[in-house]
Amino acid sequence: MPLYTPQTTLPIMNNLEQFQTPTASFSLKRLPEIANDTLRAWDAADELLVNTVYSDYGDSLNKSDNQPLLIANDNFGALTLAFNEYPVVCWSDSFISHLATNENLQLNNIEKTEAITFVASSDAPKITESPYKLVIIKIPKTLSLLEDQLYKLKPFIDSDTKIIGAAMTKNIHNSTLALFEKIIGTTTTSKATKKARLVFAENNIKNSEDSIGKSPYPNLVTDEKIQISLFNHANVFAKDKLDVGTRFLIQNMDQCPTAEHIIDIGCGNGALGIMAKRYQPNTKISFVDESFNAIASAKESYNHAYPESPADASFHISNALEQFIDEDSNTPNTKGKAQLVLCNPPFHQVHSIGDQIAWEMFKQSRDALATGGEMWVVGNRHLGYHIKLGKVFGNCRTIATNPKFVILAATKLDKLNRARK
Ligand code: SAM
């Protein structure tokens, strides 16, 4: 899935704080939108990066489509909007970041033209034959994503390419700089400004595998106890070892109701859906995630586990089930309502923590289920998912608990029964 346009679906709101650049000012919102959200859609590292590029690297900004500006890991579109007068390539692992960028372009009445290209970070950022002149990287929290991106970037830069990373100082470690040194070349940092810092890397290490090694992703991890092998691309949840909560749900999966169609929402590497098919070999599974690397991992892991049944699985990039539900009627093997949804909800989003995504997942799962269908959720006991499921479904029962985790199930009731609850 190299190039695509994220579809905008969410309402647009105004009265937002302004992101000031040397040439313009923009209203920027975060996704998901949260009532009374006090967090801004950009940080001091975005500001430092934009100001430095305009003041010191203006010559490297190019209006020719041949050499667009490469922007990696723009969280909500601040960087893309700041350079929207130039051809840009937005390269990220997060579909929600692409969605937010698109919505912020609309919010500021900037037409999304061919000059803005979205690329998933599960793909290489190959757009033209010419090397990039300027690459700006919002340094991600996960080192594995940076490592994989630097390896993927290497064939598309030359010794003239300017590479500038940026992050809040607390997110730049020796290990971060060591990756730039190892894969790109000589690396220096700027002084800190408002607790943000820049990283400058000169591309002076030869491109050959002998000198820089190669990306360790995807890695293949086998869990002997459960007897499952999973491919993990960079940035994927529990990429080195099966998560304890995931394992707990798998251990109780024999109690799941029989289902013709199962949705694994927030599928990560696909562990839950793949194991569900072991208990129910005739089921169809839809794997859904907002991370491109997660979907790539789930696809490879599923094909490894069930090479004989590729048609029983489908893979969907989606914000919760928003885009999945839209495309559902066009996907032959997911037609009709699901009877079971499996979920180990996320509680981190890029750099913030919250339960908004869990709420959305619960509500949209209820809508995607057939009457009588069930949603099974595993989570830390302290997260209180039973309250949320109870509110969304009108019922919730406990399937199993241990000192740390709980498995909950909620049933989709018909309208009459829901009204009575
Ligand atoms: N199911 C996998 C497992 O048990 O190993 C992964 C669980 S992990 C706790 C949560 C997953 O939700 C991550 O893969 C993350 O990328 C995904 N996610 C986060 N926000 C999402 C959203 N808005 N829509 C869809 N998936 C999302």
Boltz pocket constraint, residues with backbone or C-beta under 6 A from the ligand:
constraints:
  - pocket:
      binder: B
      contacts: [[A, 96], [A, 237], [A, 238], [A, 243], [A, 246], [A, 265], [A, 266], [A, 267], [A, 268], [A, 269], [A, 270], [A, 271], [A, 272], [A, 288], [A, 289], [A, 290], [A, 291], [A, 294], [A, 318], [A, 319], [A, 320], [A, 321], [A, 343], [A, 344], [A, 345], [A, 346], [A, 347], [A, 348], [A, 357]]
      max_distance: 6.0
